[in-house]
Amino acid sequence: MQRGATRRSRFEIIASILSLCSGGPTQKTQIMYRCNLSYEQLQKYLEYLTRAGFLEVVWEHDKDFYRATEAGREFMRGFQALESLVRLRK
């Protein structure tokens, strides 16, 4: 790890995935690269988020795409509210 770099929490990774997928249907490879995840990490998070009902799989042009559900967008709003509270306390 680079000097001064910090590890992202599980919630930060989930929030970045949901944020990306809130903009519309997103392919796995886009999620993996834009959220800076390994393929194994990607699989783990996508499985968890779909099981939890935060993401849904959408078929378009014979490919899997992922889209944030209303529950996923609600999680994002809550996470962003908590994050802003923490920033105010620093």
PDB file of N, CA, C and O in Angstrom, chain B, residues numbered from 101:
ATOM      1  N   MET B 101       0.844  -1.181   0.000  1.00  0.00           N
ATOM      2  CA  MET B 101       0.000   0.000   0.000  1.00  0.00           C
ATOM      3  C   MET B 101       0.885   1.239   0.000  1.00  0.00           C
ATOM      4  O   MET B 101       1.941   1.264   0.633  1.00  0.00           O
ATOM      5  N   GLN B 102       0.449   2.248  -0.706  1.00  0.00           N
ATOM      6  CA  GLN B 102       1.230   3.477  -0.784  1.00  0.00           C
ATOM      7  C   GLN B 102       1.237   4.192   0.557  1.00  0.00           C
ATOM      8  O   GLN B 102       0.306   4.086   1.356  1.00  0.00           O
ATOM      9  N   ARG B 103       2.289   4.900   0.764  1.00  0.00           N
ATOM     10  CA  ARG B 103       2.410   5.688   1.983  1.00  0.00           C
ATOM     11  C   ARG B 103       1.296   6.739   2.023  1.00  0.00           C
ATOM     12  O   ARG B 103       1.074   7.458   1.049  1.00  0.00           O
ATOM     13  N   GLY B 104       0.603   6.818   3.154  1.00  0.00           N
ATOM     14  CA  GLY B 104      -0.465   7.789   3.308  1.00  0.00           C
ATOM     15  C   GLY B 104      -1.805   7.321   2.763  1.00  0.00           C
ATOM     16  O   GLY B 104      -2.830   7.961   2.995  1.00  0.00           O
ATOM     17  N   ALA B 105      -1.801   6.218   2.047  1.00  0.00           N
ATOM     18  CA  ALA B 105      -3.053   5.696   1.509  1.00  0.00           C
ATOM     19  C   ALA B 105      -3.825   4.977   2.613  1.00  0.00           C
ATOM     20  O   ALA B 105      -3.241   4.337   3.488  1.00  0.00           O
ATOM     21  N   THR B 106      -5.129   5.097   2.552  1.00  0.00           N
ATOM     22  CA  THR B 106      -5.950   4.410   3.534  1.00  0.00           C
ATOM     23  C   THR B 106      -6.816   3.384   2.831  1.00  0.00           C
ATOM     24  O   THR B 106      -7.179   3.541   1.665  1.00  0.00           O
ATOM     25  N   ARG B 107      -7.135   2.349   3.552  1.00  0.00           N
ATOM     26  CA  ARG B 107      -8.014   1.322   3.006  1.00  0.00           C
ATOM     27  C   ARG B 107      -9.452   1.796   3.091  1.00  0.00           C
ATOM     28  O   ARG B 107      -9.847   2.467   4.045  1.00  0.00           O
ATOM     29  N   ARG B 108     -10.227   1.438   2.085  1.00  0.00           N
ATOM     30  CA  ARG B 108     -11.644   1.792   2.100  1.00  0.00           C
ATOM     31  C   ARG B 108     -12.398   0.793   2.966  1.00  0.00           C
ATOM     32  O   ARG B 108     -12.061  -0.390   3.014  1.00  0.00           O
ATOM     33  N   SER B 109     -13.409   1.282   3.638  1.00  0.00           N
ATOM     34  CA  SER B 109     -14.250   0.394   4.432  1.00  0.00           C
ATOM     35  C   SER B 109     -15.208  -0.343   3.499  1.00  0.00           C
ATOM     36  O   SER B 109     -15.382   0.023   2.337  1.00  0.00           O
ATOM     37  N   ARG B 110     -15.812  -1.373   4.034  1.00  0.00           N
ATOM     38  CA  ARG B 110     -16.801  -2.130   3.269  1.00  0.00           C
ATOM     39  C   ARG B 110     -17.942  -1.212   2.837  1.00  0.00           C
ATOM     40  O   ARG B 110     -18.428  -1.313   1.711  1.00  0.00           O
ATOM     41  N   PHE B 111     -18.369  -0.318   3.729  1.00  0.00           N
ATOM     42  CA  PHE B 111     -19.458   0.599   3.412  1.00  0.00           C
ATOM     43  C   PHE B 111     -19.062   1.582   2.305  1.00  0.00           C
ATOM     44  O   PHE B 111     -19.892   1.935   1.467  1.00  0.00           O
ATOM     45  N   GLU B 112     -17.813   2.022   2.296  1.00  0.00           N
ATOM     46  CA  GLU B 112     -17.350   2.934   1.243  1.00  0.00           C
ATOM     47  C   GLU B 112     -17.355   2.245  -0.117  1.00  0.00           C
ATOM     48  O   GLU B 112     -17.717   2.850  -1.126  1.00  0.00           O
ATOM     49  N   ILE B 113     -16.953   0.981  -0.137  1.00  0.00           N
ATOM     50  CA  ILE B 113     -16.953   0.222  -1.396  1.00  0.00           C
ATOM     51  C   ILE B 113     -18.383   0.014  -1.877  1.00  0.00           C
ATOM     52  O   ILE B 113     -18.677   0.198  -3.058  1.00  0.00           O
ATOM     53  N   ILE B 114     -19.268  -0.369  -0.969  1.00  0.00           N
ATOM     54  CA  ILE B 114     -20.677  -0.561  -1.318  1.00  0.00           C
ATOM     55  C   ILE B 114     -21.263   0.750  -1.851  1.00  0.00           C
ATOM     56  O   ILE B 114     -21.970   0.755  -2.859  1.00  0.00           O
ATOM     57  N   ALA B 115     -20.968   1.847  -1.178  1.00  0.00           N
ATOM     58  CA  ALA B 115     -21.481   3.148  -1.602  1.00  0.00           C
ATOM     59  C   ALA B 115     -20.969   3.512  -2.997  1.00  0.00           C
ATOM     60  O   ALA B 115     -21.718   4.063  -3.804  1.00  0.00           O
ATOM     61  N   SER B 116     -19.704   3.209  -3.288  1.00  0.00           N
ATOM     62  CA  SER B 116     -19.168   3.547  -4.614  1.00  0.00           C
ATOM     63  C   SER B 116     -19.837   2.702  -5.701  1.00  0.00           C
ATOM     64  O   SER B 116     -20.107   3.201  -6.793  1.00  0.00           O
ATOM     65  N   ILE B 117     -20.102   1.442  -5.414  1.00  0.00           N
ATOM     66  CA  ILE B 117     -20.792   0.578  -6.385  1.00  0.00           C
ATOM     67  C   ILE B 117     -22.210   1.084  -6.613  1.00  0.00           C
ATOM     68  O   ILE B 117     -22.648   1.215  -7.755  1.00  0.00           O
ATOM     69  N   LEU B 118     -22.930   1.367  -5.528  1.00  0.00           N
ATOM     70  CA  LEU B 118     -24.307   1.826  -5.652  1.00  0.00           C
ATOM     71  C   LEU B 118     -24.391   3.178  -6.343  1.00  0.00           C
ATOM     72  O   LEU B 118     -25.313   3.426  -7.120  1.00  0.00           O
ATOM     73  N   SER B 119     -23.446   4.037  -6.067  1.00  0.00           N
ATOM     74  CA  SER B 119     -23.426   5.350  -6.710  1.00  0.00           C
ATOM     75  C   SER B 119     -23.258   5.192  -8.223  1.00  0.00           C
ATOM     76  O   SER B 119     -23.965   5.829  -9.004  1.00  0.00           O
ATOM     77  N   LEU B 120     -22.338   4.358  -8.615  1.00  0.00           N
ATOM     78  CA  LEU B 120     -22.097   4.110 -10.039  1.00  0.00           C
ATOM     79  C   LEU B 120     -23.340   3.508 -10.702  1.00  0.00           C
ATOM     80  O   LEU B 120     -23.716   3.913 -11.802  1.00  0.00           O
ATOM     81  N   CYS B 121     -23.966   2.555 -10.040  1.00  0.00           N
ATOM     82  CA  CYS B 121     -25.118   1.854 -10.614  1.00  0.00           C
ATOM     83  C   CYS B 121     -26.416   2.649 -10.498  1.00  0.00           C
ATOM     84  O   CYS B 121     -27.441   2.244 -11.046  1.00  0.00           O
ATOM     85  N   SER B 122     -26.379   3.767  -9.797  1.00  0.00           N
ATOM     86  CA  SER B 122     -27.558   4.638  -9.703  1.00  0.00           C
ATOM     87  C   SER B 122     -27.722   5.475 -10.958  1.00  0.00           C
ATOM     88  O   SER B 122     -28.808   5.982 -11.239  1.00  0.00           O
ATOM     89  N   GLY B 123     -26.652   5.616 -11.702  1.00  0.00           N
ATOM     90  CA  GLY B 123     -26.695   6.403 -12.934  1.00  0.00           C
ATOM     91  C   GLY B 123     -27.303   5.663 -14.105  1.00  0.00           C
ATOM     92  O   GLY B 123     -27.435   6.226 -15.192  1.00  0.00           O
ATOM     93  N   GLY B 124     -27.673   4.423 -13.904  1.00  0.00           N
ATOM     94  CA  GLY B 124     -28.239   3.608 -14.967  1.00  0.00           C
ATOM     95  C   GLY B 124     -27.572   2.255 -14.985  1.00  0.00           C
ATOM     96  O   GLY B 124     -26.609   2.026 -14.254  1.00  0.00           O
ATOM     97  N   PRO B 125     -28.075   1.347 -15.816  1.00  0.00           N
ATOM     98  CA  PRO B 125     -27.504   0.006 -15.886  1.00  0.00           C
ATOM     99  C   PRO B 125     -26.007   0.040 -16.203  1.00  0.00           C
ATOM    100  O   PRO B 125     -25.568   0.744 -17.113  1.00  0.00           O
ATOM    101  N   THR B 126     -25.230  -0.735 -15.432  1.00  0.00           N
ATOM    102  CA  THR B 126     -23.774  -0.711 -15.525  1.00  0.00           C
ATOM    103  C   THR B 126     -23.240  -2.137 -15.633  1.00  0.00           C
ATOM    104  O   THR B 126     -23.683  -3.027 -14.907  1.00  0.00           O
ATOM    105  N   GLN B 127     -22.290  -2.350 -16.538  1.00  0.00           N
ATOM    106  CA  GLN B 127     -21.691  -3.674 -16.716  1.00  0.00           C
ATOM    107  C   GLN B 127     -20.687  -3.973 -15.608  1.00  0.00           C
ATOM    108  O   GLN B 127     -20.142  -3.071 -14.972  1.00  0.00           O
ATOM    109  N   LYS B 128     -20.460  -5.272 -15.396  1.00  0.00           N
ATOM    110  CA  LYS B 128     -19.500  -5.728 -14.380  1.00  0.00           C
ATOM    111  C   LYS B 128     -18.126  -5.104 -14.570  1.00  0.00           C
ATOM    112  O   LYS B 128     -17.511  -4.639 -13.610  1.00  0.00           O
ATOM    113  N   THR B 129     -17.648  -5.094 -15.800  1.00  0.00           N
ATOM    114  CA  THR B 129     -16.291  -4.585 -16.022  1.00  0.00           C
ATOM    115  C   THR B 129     -16.186  -3.101 -15.675  1.00  0.00           C
ATOM    116  O   THR B 129     -15.168  -2.654 -15.148  1.00  0.00           O
ATOM    117  N   GLN B 130     -17.232  -2.346 -15.969  1.00  0.00           N
ATOM    118  CA  GLN B 130     -17.222  -0.927 -15.616  1.00  0.00           C
ATOM    119  C   GLN B 130     -17.169  -0.758 -14.098  1.00  0.00           C
ATOM    120  O   GLN B 130     -16.433   0.085 -13.585  1.00  0.00           O
ATOM    121  N   ILE B 131     -17.951  -1.563 -13.389  1.00  0.00           N
ATOM    122  CA  ILE B 131     -17.961  -1.496 -11.922  1.00  0.00           C
ATOM    123  C   ILE B 131     -16.581  -1.850 -11.388  1.00  0.00           C
ATOM    124  O   ILE B 131     -16.043  -1.157 -10.524  1.00  0.00           O
ATOM    125  N   MET B 132     -16.016  -2.929 -11.904  1.00  0.00           N
ATOM    126  CA  MET B 132     -14.723  -3.405 -11.426  1.00  0.00           C
ATOM    127  C   MET B 132     -13.647  -2.332 -11.591  1.00  0.00           C
ATOM    128  O   MET B 132     -12.901  -2.056 -10.652  1.00  0.00           O
ATOM    129  N   TYR B 133     -13.563  -1.729 -12.769  1.00  0.00           N
ATOM    130  CA  TYR B 133     -12.509  -0.747 -13.025  1.00  0.00           C
ATOM    131  C   TYR B 133     -12.770   0.587 -12.331  1.00  0.00           C
ATOM    132  O   TYR B 133     -11.859   1.163 -11.736  1.00  0.00           O
ATOM    133  N   ARG B 134     -13.987   1.074 -12.400  1.00  0.00           N
ATOM    134  CA  ARG B 134     -14.279   2.394 -11.809  1.00  0.00           C
ATOM    135  C   ARG B 134     -14.269   2.373 -10.284  1.00  0.00           C
ATOM    136  O   ARG B 134     -13.993   3.391  -9.648  1.00  0.00           O
ATOM    137  N   CYS B 135     -14.570   1.209  -9.693  1.00  0.00           N
ATOM    138  CA  CYS B 135     -14.548   1.097  -8.224  1.00  0.00           C
ATOM    139  C   CYS B 135     -13.241   0.498  -7.726  1.00  0.00           C
ATOM    140  O   CYS B 135     -13.064   0.284  -6.527  1.00  0.00           O
ATOM    141  N   ASN B 136     -12.327   0.227  -8.653  1.00  0.00           N
ATOM    142  CA  ASN B 136     -10.997  -0.287  -8.320  1.00  0.00           C
ATOM    143  C   ASN B 136     -11.064  -1.568  -7.482  1.00  0.00           C
ATOM    144  O   ASN B 136     -10.529  -1.633  -6.375  1.00  0.00           O
ATOM    145  N   LEU B 137     -11.729  -2.578  -8.033  1.00  0.00           N
ATOM    146  CA  LEU B 137     -11.895  -3.862  -7.350  1.00  0.00           C
ATOM    147  C   LEU B 137     -11.273  -4.977  -8.169  1.00  0.00           C
ATOM    148  O   LEU B 137     -11.205  -4.900  -9.396  1.00  0.00           O
ATOM    149  N   SER B 138     -10.818  -6.016  -7.478  1.00  0.00           N
ATOM    150  CA  SER B 138     -10.388  -7.227  -8.177  1.00  0.00           C
ATOM    151  C   SER B 138     -11.645  -7.971  -8.610  1.00  0.00           C
ATOM    152  O   SER B 138     -12.744  -7.674  -8.141  1.00  0.00           O
ATOM    153  N   TYR B 139     -11.478  -8.941  -9.508  1.00  0.00           N
ATOM    154  CA  TYR B 139     -12.631  -9.718  -9.964  1.00  0.00           C
ATOM    155  C   TYR B 139     -13.275 -10.461  -8.794  1.00  0.00           C
ATOM    156  O   TYR B 139     -14.500 -10.531  -8.704  1.00  0.00           O
ATOM    157  N   GLU B 140     -12.465 -11.010  -7.909  1.00  0.00           N
ATOM    158  CA  GLU B 140     -12.999 -11.737  -6.740  1.00  0.00           C
ATOM    159  C   GLU B 140     -13.795 -10.814  -5.830  1.00  0.00           C
ATOM    160  O   GLU B 140     -14.878 -11.172  -5.367  1.00  0.00           O
ATOM    161  N   GLN B 141     -13.257  -9.622  -5.575  1.00  0.00           N
ATOM    162  CA  GLN B 141     -13.978  -8.651  -4.745  1.00  0.00           C
ATOM    163  C   GLN B 141     -15.288  -8.260  -5.414  1.00  0.00           C
ATOM    164  O   GLN B 141     -16.329  -8.181  -4.761  1.00  0.00           O
ATOM    165  N   LEU B 142     -15.234  -8.017  -6.716  1.00  0.00           N
ATOM    166  CA  LEU B 142     -16.427  -7.635  -7.476  1.00  0.00           C
ATOM    167  C   LEU B 142     -17.517  -8.683  -7.326  1.00  0.00           C
ATOM    168  O   LEU B 142     -18.664  -8.353  -7.027  1.00  0.00           O
ATOM    169  N   GLN B 143     -17.163  -9.941  -7.531  1.00  0.00           N
ATOM    170  CA  GLN B 143     -18.137 -11.027  -7.429  1.00  0.00           C
ATOM    171  C   GLN B 143     -18.779 -11.059  -6.043  1.00  0.00           C
ATOM    172  O   GLN B 143     -19.994 -11.210  -5.917  1.00  0.00           O
ATOM    173  N   LYS B 144     -17.954 -10.915  -5.006  1.00  0.00           N
ATOM    174  CA  LYS B 144     -18.445 -10.952  -3.630  1.00  0.00           C
ATOM    175  C   LYS B 144     -19.438  -9.818  -3.370  1.00  0.00           C
ATOM    176  O   LYS B 144     -20.509 -10.040  -2.805  1.00  0.00           O
ATOM    177  N   TYR B 145     -19.077  -8.613  -3.781  1.00  0.00           N
ATOM    178  CA  TYR B 145     -19.960  -7.463  -3.541  1.00  0.00           C
ATOM    179  C   TYR B 145     -21.227  -7.521  -4.376  1.00  0.00           C
ATOM    180  O   TYR B 145     -22.306  -7.206  -3.874  1.00  0.00           O
ATOM    181  N   LEU B 146     -21.122  -7.915  -5.635  1.00  0.00           N
ATOM    182  CA  LEU B 146     -22.326  -7.994  -6.467  1.00  0.00           C
ATOM    183  C   LEU B 146     -23.297  -9.045  -5.935  1.00  0.00           C
ATOM    184  O   LEU B 146     -24.509  -8.830  -5.918  1.00  0.00           O
ATOM    185  N   GLU B 147     -22.761 -10.171  -5.504  1.00  0.00           N
ATOM    186  CA  GLU B 147     -23.616 -11.219  -4.934  1.00  0.00           C
ATOM    187  C   GLU B 147     -24.317 -10.707  -3.675  1.00  0.00           C
ATOM    188  O   GLU B 147     -25.523 -10.890  -3.506  1.00  0.00           O
ATOM    189  N   TYR B 148     -23.553 -10.067  -2.801  1.00  0.00           N
ATOM    190  CA  TYR B 148     -24.133  -9.545  -1.560  1.00  0.00           C
ATOM    191  C   TYR B 148     -25.201  -8.487  -1.853  1.00  0.00           C
ATOM    192  O   TYR B 148     -26.296  -8.535  -1.292  1.00  0.00           O
ATOM    193  N   LEU B 149     -24.882  -7.543  -2.722  1.00  0.00           N
ATOM    194  CA  LEU B 149     -25.800  -6.436  -2.989  1.00  0.00           C
ATOM    195  C   LEU B 149     -27.076  -6.879  -3.701  1.00  0.00           C
ATOM    196  O   LEU B 149     -28.141  -6.307  -3.471  1.00  0.00           O
ATOM    197  N   THR B 150     -26.981  -7.880  -4.552  1.00  0.00           N
ATOM    198  CA  THR B 150     -28.199  -8.383  -5.199  1.00  0.00           C
ATOM    199  C   THR B 150     -29.036  -9.195  -4.205  1.00  0.00           C
ATOM    200  O   THR B 150     -30.262  -9.086  -4.191  1.00  0.00           O
ATOM    201  N   ARG B 151     -28.377 -10.005  -3.379  1.00  0.00           N
ATOM    202  CA  ARG B 151     -29.118 -10.767  -2.350  1.00  0.00           C
ATOM    203  C   ARG B 151     -29.810  -9.841  -1.361  1.00  0.00           C
ATOM    204  O   ARG B 151     -30.920 -10.126  -0.911  1.00  0.00           O
ATOM    205  N   ALA B 152     -29.152  -8.722  -1.019  1.00  0.00           N
ATOM    206  CA  ALA B 152     -29.707  -7.766  -0.061  1.00  0.00           C
ATOM    207  C   ALA B 152     -30.792  -6.887  -0.685  1.00  0.00           C
ATOM    208  O   ALA B 152     -31.491  -6.163   0.023  1.00  0.00           O
ATOM    209  N   GLY B 153     -30.929  -6.949  -1.996  1.00  0.00           N
ATOM    210  CA  GLY B 153     -31.957  -6.160  -2.674  1.00  0.00           C
ATOM    211  C   GLY B 153     -31.525  -4.733  -2.992  1.00  0.00           C
ATOM    212  O   GLY B 153     -32.367  -3.883  -3.280  1.00  0.00           O
ATOM    213  N   PHE B 154     -30.214  -4.458  -2.942  1.00  0.00           N
ATOM    214  CA  PHE B 154     -29.709  -3.123  -3.245  1.00  0.00           C
ATOM    215  C   PHE B 154     -29.393  -2.954  -4.733  1.00  0.00           C
ATOM    216  O   PHE B 154     -29.383  -1.836  -5.248  1.00  0.00           O
ATOM    217  N   LEU B 155     -29.137  -4.061  -5.410  1.00  0.00           N
ATOM    218  CA  LEU B 155     -28.882  -4.060  -6.853  1.00  0.00           C
ATOM    219  C   LEU B 155     -29.801  -5.068  -7.511  1.00  0.00           C
ATOM    220  O   LEU B 155     -30.198  -6.061  -6.902  1.00  0.00           O
ATOM    221  N   GLU B 156     -30.131  -4.798  -8.764  1.00  0.00           N
ATOM    222  CA  GLU B 156     -30.868  -5.779  -9.556  1.00  0.00           C
ATOM    223  C   GLU B 156     -30.112  -6.017 -10.850  1.00  0.00           C
ATOM    224  O   GLU B 156     -29.424  -5.131 -11.358  1.00  0.00           O
ATOM    225  N   VAL B 157     -30.248  -7.222 -11.371  1.00  0.00           N
ATOM    226  CA  VAL B 157     -29.608  -7.586 -12.633  1.00  0.00           C
ATOM    227  C   VAL B 157     -30.599  -7.293 -13.755  1.00  0.00           C
ATOM    228  O   VAL B 157     -31.767  -7.677 -13.687  1.00  0.00           O
ATOM    229  N   VAL B 158     -30.116  -6.609 -14.778  1.00  0.00           N
ATOM    230  CA  VAL B 158     -30.937  -6.246 -15.924  1.00  0.00           C
ATOM    231  C   VAL B 158     -30.277  -6.815 -17.166  1.00  0.00           C
ATOM    232  O   VAL B 158     -29.073  -6.653 -17.365  1.00  0.00           O
ATOM    233  N   TRP B 159     -31.060  -7.482 -18.003  1.00  0.00           N
ATOM    234  CA  TRP B 159     -30.538  -8.014 -19.260  1.00  0.00           C
ATOM    235  C   TRP B 159     -30.780  -7.005 -20.372  1.00  0.00           C
ATOM    236  O   TRP B 159     -31.920  -6.617 -20.627  1.00  0.00           O
ATOM    237  N   GLU B 160     -29.716  -6.583 -21.029  1.00  0.00           N
ATOM    238  CA  GLU B 160     -29.808  -5.699 -22.192  1.00  0.00           C
ATOM    239  C   GLU B 160     -28.783  -6.166 -23.213  1.00  0.00           C
ATOM    240  O   GLU B 160     -27.616  -6.376 -22.880  1.00  0.00           O
ATOM    241  N   HIS B 161     -29.214  -6.325 -24.441  1.00  0.00           N
ATOM    242  CA  HIS B 161     -28.308  -6.713 -25.531  1.00  0.00           C
ATOM    243  C   HIS B 161     -27.542  -7.992 -25.177  1.00  0.00           C
ATOM    244  O   HIS B 161     -26.347  -8.103 -25.450  1.00  0.00           O
ATOM    245  N   ASP B 162     -28.243  -8.956 -24.568  1.00  0.00           N
ATOM    246  CA  ASP B 162     -27.668 -10.250 -24.191  1.00  0.00           C
ATOM    247  C   ASP B 162     -26.514 -10.141 -23.208  1.00  0.00           C
ATOM    248  O   ASP B 162     -25.621 -10.989 -23.213  1.00  0.00           O
ATOM    249  N   LYS B 163     -26.513  -9.123 -22.370  1.00  0.00           N
ATOM    250  CA  LYS B 163     -25.474  -8.950 -21.360  1.00  0.00           C
ATOM    251  C   LYS B 163     -26.113  -8.611 -20.024  1.00  0.00           C
ATOM    252  O   LYS B 163     -27.202  -8.041 -19.963  1.00  0.00           O
ATOM    253  N   ASP B 164     -25.407  -8.976 -18.945  1.00  0.00           N
ATOM    254  CA  ASP B 164     -25.836  -8.607 -17.589  1.00  0.00           C
ATOM    255  C   ASP B 164     -25.423  -7.173 -17.302  1.00  0.00           C
ATOM    256  O   ASP B 164     -24.281  -6.783 -17.544  1.00  0.00           O
ATOM    257  N   PHE B 165     -26.346  -6.408 -16.793  1.00  0.00           N
ATOM    258  CA  PHE B 165     -26.073  -5.070 -16.295  1.00  0.00           C
ATOM    259  C   PHE B 165     -26.614  -5.012 -14.873  1.00  0.00           C
ATOM    260  O   PHE B 165     -27.509  -5.778 -14.515  1.00  0.00           O
ATOM    261  N   TYR B 166     -26.083  -4.121 -14.074  1.00  0.00           N
ATOM    262  CA  TYR B 166     -26.536  -3.958 -12.695  1.00  0.00           C
ATOM    263  C   TYR B 166     -27.072  -2.552 -12.512  1.00  0.00           C
ATOM    264  O   TYR B 166     -26.503  -1.576 -13.001  1.00  0.00           O
ATOM    265  N   ARG B 167     -28.200  -2.472 -11.784  1.00  0.00           N
ATOM    266  CA  ARG B 167     -28.843  -1.192 -11.535  1.00  0.00           C
ATOM    267  C   ARG B 167     -29.228  -1.124 -10.060  1.00  0.00           C
ATOM    268  O   ARG B 167     -29.707  -2.104  -9.489  1.00  0.00           O
ATOM    269  N   ALA B 168     -29.015   0.035  -9.450  1.00  0.00           N
ATOM    270  CA  ALA B 168     -29.390   0.223  -8.044  1.00  0.00           C
ATOM    271  C   ALA B 168     -30.912   0.226  -7.921  1.00  0.00           C
ATOM    272  O   ALA B 168     -31.613   0.819  -8.742  1.00  0.00           O
ATOM    273  N   THR B 169     -31.408  -0.439  -6.892  1.00  0.00           N
ATOM    274  CA  THR B 169     -32.842  -0.439  -6.601  1.00  0.00           C
ATOM    275  C   THR B 169     -33.153   0.758  -5.714  1.00  0.00           C
ATOM    276  O   THR B 169     -32.250   1.495  -5.318  1.00  0.00           O
ATOM    277  N   GLU B 170     -34.421   0.949  -5.405  1.00  0.00           N
ATOM    278  CA  GLU B 170     -34.796   2.028  -4.488  1.00  0.00           C
ATOM    279  C   GLU B 170     -34.143   1.816  -3.128  1.00  0.00           C
ATOM    280  O   GLU B 170     -33.711   2.778  -2.493  1.00  0.00           O
ATOM    281  N   ALA B 171     -34.066   0.563  -2.672  1.00  0.00           N
ATOM    282  CA  ALA B 171     -33.401   0.270  -1.391  1.00  0.00           C
ATOM    283  C   ALA B 171     -31.916   0.633  -1.467  1.00  0.00           C
ATOM    284  O   ALA B 171     -31.349   1.130  -0.494  1.00  0.00           O
ATOM    285  N   GLY B 172     -31.294   0.390  -2.604  1.00  0.00           N
ATOM    286  CA  GLY B 172     -29.890   0.755  -2.793  1.00  0.00           C
ATOM    287  C   GLY B 172     -29.693   2.253  -2.775  1.00  0.00           C
ATOM    288  O   GLY B 172     -28.731   2.753  -2.191  1.00  0.00           O
ATOM    289  N   ARG B 173     -30.602   2.973  -3.414  1.00  0.00           N
ATOM    290  CA  ARG B 173     -30.506   4.437  -3.410  1.00  0.00           C
ATOM    291  C   ARG B 173     -30.763   4.990  -2.008  1.00  0.00           C
ATOM    292  O   ARG B 173     -30.166   5.993  -1.617  1.00  0.00           O
ATOM    293  N   GLU B 174     -31.647   4.343  -1.256  1.00  0.00           N
ATOM    294  CA  GLU B 174     -31.900   4.753   0.127  1.00  0.00           C
ATOM    295  C   GLU B 174     -30.647   4.541   0.987  1.00  0.00           C
ATOM    296  O   GLU B 174     -30.307   5.389   1.812  1.00  0.00           O
ATOM    297  N   PHE B 175     -29.967   3.411   0.791  1.00  0.00           N
ATOM    298  CA  PHE B 175     -28.709   3.157   1.489  1.00  0.00           C
ATOM    299  C   PHE B 175     -27.718   4.280   1.186  1.00  0.00           C
ATOM    300  O   PHE B 175     -27.057   4.799   2.086  1.00  0.00           O
ATOM    301  N   MET B 176     -27.623   4.649  -0.100  1.00  0.00           N
ATOM    302  CA  MET B 176     -26.700   5.714  -0.510  1.00  0.00           C
ATOM    303  C   MET B 176     -27.013   7.020   0.206  1.00  0.00           C
ATOM    304  O   MET B 176     -26.107   7.685   0.708  1.00  0.00           O
ATOM    305  N   ARG B 177     -28.282   7.392   0.256  1.00  0.00           N
ATOM    306  CA  ARG B 177     -28.657   8.641   0.925  1.00  0.00           C
ATOM    307  C   ARG B 177     -28.267   8.595   2.404  1.00  0.00           C
ATOM    308  O   ARG B 177     -27.737   9.573   2.932  1.00  0.00           O
ATOM    309  N   GLY B 178     -28.519   7.482   3.068  1.00  0.00           N
ATOM    310  CA  GLY B 178     -28.147   7.334   4.476  1.00  0.00           C
ATOM    311  C   GLY B 178     -26.647   7.384   4.679  1.00  0.00           C
ATOM    312  O   GLY B 178     -26.163   8.026   5.611  1.00  0.00           O
ATOM    313  N   PHE B 179     -25.908   6.711   3.811  1.00  0.00           N
ATOM    314  CA  PHE B 179     -24.447   6.707   3.904  1.00  0.00           C
ATOM    315  C   PHE B 179     -23.896   8.113   3.717  1.00  0.00           C
ATOM    316  O   PHE B 179     -23.019   8.543   4.466  1.00  0.00           O
ATOM    317  N   GLN B 180     -24.406   8.830   2.719  1.00  0.00           N
ATOM    318  CA  GLN B 180     -23.931  10.189   2.463  1.00  0.00           C
ATOM    319  C   GLN B 180     -24.249  11.115   3.638  1.00  0.00           C
ATOM    320  O   GLN B 180     -23.448  11.990   3.968  1.00  0.00           O
ATOM    321  N   ALA B 181     -25.401  10.932   4.268  1.00  0.00           N
ATOM    322  CA  ALA B 181     -25.766  11.751   5.428  1.00  0.00           C
ATOM    323  C   ALA B 181     -24.806  11.486   6.587  1.00  0.00           C
ATOM    324  O   ALA B 181     -24.347  12.423   7.240  1.00  0.00           O
ATOM    325  N   LEU B 182     -24.503  10.214   6.844  1.00  0.00           N
ATOM    326  CA  LEU B 182     -23.562   9.874   7.908  1.00  0.00           C
ATOM    327  C   LEU B 182     -22.164  10.391   7.598  1.00  0.00           C
ATOM    328  O   LEU B 182     -21.469  10.890   8.483  1.00  0.00           O
ATOM    329  N   GLU B 183     -21.761  10.273   6.360  1.00  0.00           N
ATOM    330  CA  GLU B 183     -20.434  10.729   5.956  1.00  0.00           C
ATOM    331  C   GLU B 183     -20.305  12.245   6.162  1.00  0.00           C
ATOM    332  O   GLU B 183     -19.259  12.722   6.602  1.00  0.00           O
ATOM    333  N   SER B 184     -21.349  12.989   5.849  1.00  0.00           N
ATOM    334  CA  SER B 184     -21.280  14.441   6.022  1.00  0.00           C
ATOM    335  C   SER B 184     -21.262  14.809   7.503  1.00  0.00           C
ATOM    336  O   SER B 184     -20.623  15.790   7.882  1.00  0.00           O
ATOM    337  N   LEU B 185     -21.948  14.045   8.340  1.00  0.00           N
ATOM    338  CA  LEU B 185     -21.904  14.290   9.791  1.00  0.00           C
ATOM    339  C   LEU B 185     -20.499  14.065  10.344  1.00  0.00           C
ATOM    340  O   LEU B 185     -20.018  14.838  11.172  1.00  0.00           O
ATOM    341  N   VAL B 186     -19.859  13.018   9.888  1.00  0.00           N
ATOM    342  CA  VAL B 186     -18.508  12.698  10.353  1.00  0.00           C
ATOM    343  C   VAL B 186     -17.540  13.805   9.914  1.00  0.00           C
ATOM    344  O   VAL B 186     -16.673  14.211  10.688  1.00  0.00           O
ATOM    345  N   ARG B 187     -17.685  14.285   8.693  1.00  0.00           N
ATOM    346  CA  ARG B 187     -16.815  15.368   8.202  1.00  0.00           C
ATOM    347  C   ARG B 187     -16.987  16.634   9.028  1.00  0.00           C
ATOM    348  O   ARG B 187     -16.018  17.357   9.261  1.00  0.00           O
ATOM    349  N   LEU B 188     -18.207  16.909   9.472  1.00  0.00           N
ATOM    350  CA  LEU B 188     -18.462  18.096  10.280  1.00  0.00           C
ATOM    351  C   LEU B 188     -17.775  18.015  11.641  1.00  0.00           C
ATOM    352  O   LEU B 188     -17.419  19.043  12.219  1.00  0.00           O
ATOM    353  N   ARG B 189     -17.590  16.822  12.145  1.00  0.00           N
ATOM    354  CA  ARG B 189     -17.009  16.612  13.463  1.00  0.00           C
ATOM    355  C   ARG B 189     -15.480  16.691  13.466  1.00  0.00           C
ATOM    356  O   ARG B 189     -14.871  16.803  14.529  1.00  0.00           O
ATOM    357  N   LYS B 190     -14.858  16.634  12.287  1.00  0.00           N
ATOM    358  CA  LYS B 190     -13.386  16.654  12.216  1.00  0.00           C
ATOM    359  C   LYS B 190     -12.829  18.025  12.469  1.00  0.00           C
ATOM    360  O   LYS B 190     -11.613  18.211  12.445  1.00  0.00           O
TER     361      LYS B 190
END
